[in-house]
Amino acid sequence: MRITEFKIDLKNMTKRNLRQLLLLVLALLLSLFSITPVYAVNTAPTAEQKAAAEERKLMTIESNLIPGWPQGPAIGAQAAILVDAKSGAILYQKNVNEPLYPASTTKLMTALLTIENTAMNDIVTFSYDSVHNIEASSSRIGIDEGEELTVEQCLYGLLLGSGNEVAYALAEHVAGSMEDFVAMMNERATELGCHNTHFVNANGLPDPEHYTSAYGLSLIARACFKNESLVTISGTRKYTIPPTNLQSEERPLENHHLMVPGLKYEYDGFVGGKTGYTRDARQTLVTCAEREGMRLICIIMKEEAPNQFLDTAALLDYGFDSFTKLNIAEYENRYTLNSATFFHTNLDIMGSSKPILALNPSDYVIIPKTAAFEDLAVTVSYDDLPPGAVASLQYSYNGQVTGYTAIEYVDDTVSPFDFSNIVRYQSRDEIPEKLVPKKNLIFINVRNIVLILISVLGGILLLFFIRTLVREYRYRERTTTLKTVKKRYKKRKRKR
């Protein structure tokens, strides 16, 4: 509702009308003062909340317990995680599996499902429920019932303005109802491998059954930041929604994430992110940043303002300063032509110069700068393979996973061999058990086969050569004997 003009005729107003007007004004003032900024990103904490945050700095940082691993900073968040955006390698972890309230970072899942199931120019019409079934004091951008926006405009309103009515409208647009959209959210979370995660709404408004973990939220964020449209939108500082069918004025929006370049806590390399806050969730923050080709995602849950931004900056600095990115194909020499279990060769049996198998050239590991590639342990798996791959390799440093790659057919030739294996695990983030091959598992080394064939062929030729020499020797010996016998015979004949 917008008040554009309000006129009072004091001359014709009765005492009763004046009394009613005064009561109305008083009610409006009381309602305004009763609204507290329970969803504000900069809500100041109480002394008790600050003390609780200080106590949380004493919580165990699990990644600091890894031998040889860079020691990460102590922060006041209840849970935090720093991961590589592509591989999911965990660089920092603190209480990452506890279910906590995500608040408005929930909207990343809403945005992901929207971008996966709609077109950017689709028209979203705001229903009565989307506008009026939202708490009055919650975050809004002021959309009216019946108003129409494009999906793109809605995504800006969702991720920059954190509009709860926008999240509701997108849920209805994508799935037809909030209930069906929530089912999609939970199904997608399961597909991504999220643990301790359950959603009941599209905006993150408080509910005991609405929760996720720092690890689960990192999986959702990784999926979001693979989409360039969501990267662009969530990393935008300002956006203006143009006039609509019901509103003749523009709506300027500014990103709530204060690490956007130009804002208070701007961070060099900022890519995108999402803020969140409720009284119970406290401050939550998702941030993606990239430097020198390394893209990291940081999740902060249950922190106090403004430390969600300071914690994030500290963790991102820790990641960029303490770790390095190494291309696996450039450093790996265990799974090459000379390997006993795999073949990777520049000599094709049919005479081609292309290799038969090769490591994926784009895969990499994230390791401490104090470590070397040779320090990594590697585990081979034959399950859950991408198309064109015969095996996958998982790299770890003192038990901490640092990256993955695949051994792939270069020419997409279909393998005639059974590369199955009994190793079973739910996701790549779980360390598989030690490889126990089946009896019918076949490994083949092309170089060895070629060498064997050459050896056999050489042996056969050598036998033929020796046999020829022996026959020639016998023939000469026989000829010499015959000549000798003839000479003796001629001598005897002459004597007679």
SEFILO-818135 format. One record per residue (C-alpha): x, y, z. Coordinates in steps of 0.2 Angstrom, whole numbers, plus 2048, in hexadecimal, padded with zeros to 3 digits. Example, Ala and Ser with C-alpha at 12.3 -4.5 7.8 and 13.67 -1.06 7.14 Angstrom:
   c1   c2   c3
  83E  7EA  827
  844  7FB  824
END
This chain:
   c1   c2   c3
  800  800  800
  807  811  7FC
  7FF  822  802
  802  82F  7F4
  7F5  83C  7FA
  7ED  83F  80A
  7E1  84E  80D
  7D8  853  81D
  7CA  85F  81E
  7CB  866  830
  7BC  872  82D
  7B0  864  82A
  7B7  858  836
  7AD  853  845
  7B4  850  857
  7B0  83D  854
  7BA  83D  843
  7C8  846  84B
  7C9  83A  859
  7C9  82B  84D
  7D7  834  843
  7E1  836  853
  7DF  824  857
  7E4  81F  845
  7F4  829  846
  7F8  822  857
  7F5  810  851
  801  814  842
  80E  81B  84D
  80D  80C  859
  80E  800  84B
  81D  808  844
  826  808  854
  821  7F6  857
  82A  7F0  847
  83C  7EB  84C
  849  7E8  83E
  84A  7D5  842
  850  7D2  830
  85D  7E0  82F
  86E  7DB  82A
  876  7E8  835
  86C  7E4  845
  877  7E8  854
  879  7D9  860
  876  7DA  873
  884  7D8  880
  87F  7C6  883
  87F  7C2  870
  891  7CA  86F
  896  7BF  87E
  88F  7B0  875
  898  7B4  865
  8A9  7B5  86F
  8A6  7A4  877
  8A3  79D  866
  8B5  7A2  861
  8BA  794  86D
  8B1  786  863
  8BC  779  85A
  8C1  77D  848
  8C2  76C  840
  8CD  771  832
  8DA  777  83E
  8DC  765  844
  8E2  75F  834
  8F5  75C  834
  8FE  768  82A
  8EF  772  826
  8EF  785  827
  8E8  78C  837
  8D8  795  834
  8D1  7A4  83E
  8C6  7A3  84E
  8B6  7AB  84A
  8A6  7AE  854
  89A  7A5  848
  891  795  84E
  896  78D  83D
  8A1  791  82E
  8A8  789  81F
  8B3  78E  811
  8B3  784  801
  8BA  784  7EF
  8AB  789  7E4
  8AE  77B  7D7
  8B5  76C  7E0
  8AD  76F  7F1
  8BE  76C  7F9
  8BC  772  80B
  8CA  77E  811
  8C2  784  822
  8B5  77B  82C
  8AD  77F  83C
  89D  776  842
  898  774  830
  88A  766  833
  880  76E  841
  86E  773  83B
  86B  786  83C
  85F  793  836
  865  799  825
  859  7A9  825
  859  7B2  814
  868  7A8  80E
  859  79C  80A
  856  7A7  7FB
  865  79F  7F2
  85C  78F  7F0
  84C  799  7EA
  857  7A2  7DD
  85F  792  7D8
  84E  789  7D5
  848  798  7CC
  856  79A  7C0
  855  787  7BD
  843  787  7B9
  83E  797  7B1
  844  7A4  7A4
  84A  7B5  7A9
  83D  7BE  79F
  82E  7B4  7A6
  821  7BF  7AF
  81E  7BC  7C1
  80D  7C2  7C8
  80C  7C5  7DB
  7FD  7BD  7E3
  7F4  7C1  7F3
  7FD  7B4  7FD
  80E  7BA  7F7
  80B  7CC  7FD
  800  7C9  80C
  806  7B8  813
  817  7C0  818
  81B  7C7  829
  819  7DA  829
  82A  7DD  831
  833  7D2  825
  83E  7D7  817
  834  7DE  808
  837  7E8  7F8
  825  7EF  7F8
  81C  7E4  7EA
  809  7E5  7E9
  7FC  7D8  7E6
  7FA  7D6  7D3
  80A  7DE  7CF
  815  7D6  7C1
  828  7D5  7C0
  833  7CA  7B5
  83D  7BC  7BD
  84D  7C6  7BA
  846  7D5  7C4
  83F  7C9  7D1
  851  7C1  7D3
  858  7D2  7D6
  84A  7D6  7E3
  84E  7C5  7EB
  861  7C5  7EC
  864  7D8  7EE
  855  7DE  7F7
  851  7CD  800
  83F  7CF  7FD
  835  7C2  805
  825  7C5  7FB
  830  7C3  7EC
  836  7B2  7F2
  824  7AD  7F5
  81F  7B2  7E3
  82D  7A9  7DB
  828  799  7E4
  817  79A  7DE
  81D  79F  7CC
  829  790  7CC
  81E  782  7D4
  80D  789  7D5
  80C  789  7E8
  818  78C  7F7
  815  77A  7FC
  81B  773  7EC
  82A  77F  7EB
  82F  779  7FC
  82F  767  7F6
  83A  76C  7E8
  846  775  7F4
  848  766  7FE
  84A  75A  7EF
  857  766  7E8
  860  766  7F8
  861  753  7F9
  868  753  7E7
  876  75F  7EC
  87A  754  7FB
  875  760  808
  876  759  81A
  86A  75F  829
  860  769  81D
  84D  76C  81C
  843  77A  815
  831  780  818
  831  790  80F
  839  79A  801
  840  7A9  80A
  847  7A3  81B
  83A  7AA  827
  83C  7A2  838
  836  790  83A
  83C  782  845
  83C  776  836
  845  782  82B
  858  77F  82C
  868  77A  824
  87A  778  828
  88A  782  823
  88F  773  818
  87D  772  810
  87D  784  80D
  88E  783  804
  887  776  7F8
  879  781  7F4
  884  790  7F1
  890  786  7E6
  881  782  7DB
  87C  794  7DA
  88D  79B  7D6
  88F  78F  7C7
  881  79A  7BF
  887  7AA  7B8
  876  7B2  7B9
  876  7B0  7CC
  888  7B5  7CD
  884  7C5  7C4
  874  7C9  7CE
  87B  7C5  7DF
  88B  7CF  7DC
  882  7DF  7D6
  883  7EE  7E1
  873  7F7  7DB
  864  7F3  7D0
  854  7FD  7CC
  844  7F4  7C9
  83B  7FE  7BB
  829  803  7BC
  81C  7F5  7BC
  80A  7F3  7B7
  805  7F9  7C9
  814  805  7CD
  819  814  7C3
  828  817  7CE
  839  80E  7CD
  83F  803  7DB
  852  805  7DF
  85A  7F6  7E8
  86B  7F5  7F0
  874  7E5  7F5
  873  7E1  807
  884  7D8  806
  890  7E5  80C
  89F  7DC  804
  89A  7E2  7F3
  8A7  7EE  7EB
  8A2  800  7F0
  899  7FB  801
  8A0  7FB  813
  8A9  7EB  813
  8AD  7E9  801
  8B8  7DA  7FD
  8C5  7D9  7EE
  8BF  7CB  7E3
  8AD  7CB  7E9
  8A2  7C0  7DD
  891  7BF  7E6
  887  7BA  7F5
  878  7BB  801
  875  7C2  812
  868  7BB  81F
  862  7C0  830
  855  7BC  83D
  854  7BD  850
  858  7AA  851
  863  7A8  842
  86D  7B7  846
  879  7BD  838
  87B  7B0  82A
  886  7B4  81A
  88A  7AB  80A
  899  7B3  800
  8A2  7AE  7F0
  8B3  7B6  7EB
  8C0  7B2  7DE
  8D2  7B7  7DD
  8DF  7B0  7D0
  8D3  7A3  7CA
  8CF  79C  7DB
  8BC  79E  7DF
  8B8  79B  7F1
  8A7  79B  7FA
  8A5  7A0  80D
  896  79C  818
  894  7A4  829
  885  79F  834
  87F  7A6  844
  88B  7B5  847
  888  7C7  84D
  889  7D7  843
  894  7DD  83B
  8A0  7CE  83E
  897  7C3  831
  8A1  7CE  824
  8B1  7CF  82E
  8B1  7BC  830
  8AE  7B9  81E
  8BC  7C5  819
  8C8  7BC  825
  8C3  7AB  81E
  8C5  7B0  80C
  8D6  7B8  810
  8DB  7A8  819
  8D6  79E  809
  8DE  7A8  7FC
  8EE  7AB  807
  8F0  799  80D
  8EB  78E  7FE
  8F0  78C  7EC
  8E8  784  7DD
  8F1  777  7D3
  8EB  76F  7C3
  8EB  75C  7C5
  8EF  758  7B3
  8FF  762  7B4
  905  75A  7C4
  8FE  748  7C4
  90B  73B  7BE
  905  72C  7C7
  8F7  728  7BB
  900  729  7AA
  907  71C  79D
  913  714  7AA
  905  711  7B7
  901  700  7BB
  8EF  702  7BC
  8EA  710  7AF
  8F0  715  79D
  8F3  726  797
  8FD  726  787
  901  730  778
  902  720  76E
  8F2  71A  768
  8F1  707  762
  8EA  70D  751
  8F8  719  74F
  8EF  729  754
  8F9  737  75D
  8EA  73A  769
  8EB  733  77B
  8DE  725  77F
  8DB  72B  791
  8E0  73B  79A
  8DC  745  7AA
  8CF  753  7A9
  8DA  762  7A5
  8CE  76E  7AE
  8CE  766  7BF
  8D9  76B  7CE
  8DD  769  7E0
  8DD  777  7ED
  8EC  773  7F9
  8F5  77D  807
  903  787  800
  90F  77E  80B
  90B  76D  803
  910  765  7F3
  905  75C  7E6
  910  74C  7EA
  90A  74D  7FC
  8F8  749  7F7
  8F0  738  7F9
  8E5  732  7EA
  8D6  726  7EB
  8CF  71E  7DB
  8BD  71C  7D9
  8B2  714  7CB
  8A1  71A  7D0
  897  729  7CD
  8A1  72E  7BD
  89F  73C  7B1
  89B  738  79F
  8AB  732  796
  8B5  72D  7A6
  8BB  71C  7AB
  8C0  721  7BD
  8C1  730  7C8
  8CF  735  7D4
  8CD  73D  7E5
  8DB  747  7EC
  8DE  74A  7FF
  8EA  751  80B
  8EC  749  81C
  8DA  743  81A
  8D3  754  814
  8CC  753  802
  8D4  760  7F7
  8CD  75C  7E5
  8C7  750  7D8
  8CA  74B  7C6
  8C5  73E  7B9
  8CE  733  7AE
  8C5  735  79D
  8C4  72E  78C
  8CC  73B  781
  8C2  735  771
  8B3  72F  77B
  8B6  71D  776
  8AB  711  77F
  8B5  706  78B
  8B3  6F3  788
  8B8  6F0  79A
  8AF  6EF  7AA
  8B5  6FD  7B5
  8A8  6FA  7C2
  8AC  6FA  7D5
  8A4  6F6  7E5
  8A8  707  7ED
  898  710  7F1
  896  721  7F9
  889  72F  7F9
  893  73E  7F2
  8A4  743  7EE
  8A6  74C  7FE
  8A7  73C  807
  8B8  733  807
  8B5  722  7FF
  8BB  712  807
  8CB  709  801
  8C9  702  7EF
  8C5  6F0  7EF
  8C4  6EA  7DD
  8B8  6DD  7D7
  8BF  6CC  7D0
  8BA  6D1  7BF
  8C1  6E3  7BF
  8CD  6E4  7B1
  8DC  6F1  7B0
  8E6  6F3  7A0
  8F6  6FB  79C
  8F7  6FF  789
  90A  701  789
  90D  6F0  792
  902  6E8  785
  90B  6F0  776
  91C  6EB  77E
  916  6D9  780
  910  6D8  76E
  920  6DF  768
  92A  6D3  773
  920  6C4  76D
  922  6CA  75B
  934  6CC  75D
  936  6BB  765
  92D  6B3  756
  938  6BC  74A
  948  6B7  754
  942  6A5  754
  940  6A6  741
  951  6AE  73F
  95A  6A0  74A
  951  693  741
  956  69A  730
  968  69B  737
  968  689  73D
  960  682  72C
  96D  68C  722
  97B  685  72E
  975  673  72B
  974  676  718
  985  67C  717
  98C  66E  722
  983  661  717
  989  669  707
  99B  669  70E
  999  657  713
  993  652  702
  9A2  65B  6FA
  9AE  652  705
  9A6  642  701
  9A7  645  6EE
  9B9  64A  6EF
  9BE  63A  6F8
  9B4  630  6EB
  9BD  638  6DD
  9CE  635  6E5
  9CA  622  6E7
  9C4  621  6D5
  9D4  628  6CF
  9DF  61C  6D9
  9D6  60D  6D1
END
